[in-house]
Amino acid sequence: MTDAVPTLPGHAGAITFFYYDELDAAVRWYRDVIGFEPVMVEDWMALFQVTPGHRLGLVGAAEGSQSPVAGPNKGAMLSIETDCLEDWYRRLQEMGADGLDDGFQPGCRGRTIEFRVRDPGGYYVEFFRWVTPA
């Protein structure tokens, strides 16, 4: 028996899916407030480019394999690593984003500085910068 780690099969990227009772409001928010580029928009779902290898999928409540989660804890969050933390915060303030944190907080046991905003479905979008490298 060998201790060699098997090679992973190839992959093209990843998609994170969030589910919404009000899909149109979420699509407008990610397009207009956050500014993500829509890759595909259908009446039941939308895909947005987050980074070259990662997309965010928004799915209507009546479609897909999951359902929206009621209450404030969605069990998922989109975390965006950025060196432009202040610029993102300023943009969201200027766009009048509801649910925006009041300034920056330490996170990850002091290894990051971050802020969060809630999207129209109640999912958190976290913006962070490493203070101590991962």
Residue, then its C-alpha position, 0 to 999 in steps of 0.5 A: m500500500t502506498d501513501a500517494v494521494p490520488t490525482l483529482p479528476g479535472h473540473a471546470g469550476a463551481i456554482t453555489f446555488f441559493y433559493y428564493d421565494e422572490l427570484d426577480a428581486a434577488v436577480r435585480w439585487y445581484r445585478d444592480v446592487i452587487g454588480f455581478e455579470p449575468v451569464m444566463v437569466e431564465d424565468w426560473m433561475a439565473l447564473f452570475q459570474v463571481t470569478p472566472g471559476h465560480r458562478l452564483g446560481l439563483v433559483g426560484a422556489a418552485e424549481g430546482s432540487q432544494s427549497p428556500v429556507a425560512g428564517p434568518n439562518k439560511g445555512a449558507m453564505l457567499s464569501i468574497e475575498t477582496d483587497c478592495l474591502e473599503d471600495w465594496y463597502r462604499r459601493l454598497q452604501e452608495m447603492g443603499a443596500d439594506g442589511l449592510d453591517d455598520g462598518f468592519q469587524p474582525g472575523c475568522r478568529g482575528r485572521t480577517i477583517e470583514f463586513r456582511v450584507r443581506d440579500p433580498g432572500g436573507y442570505y448573507v454576502e460577506f466581503f473579507r480581506w485576510v489580515t493573516p494569510a490563510 
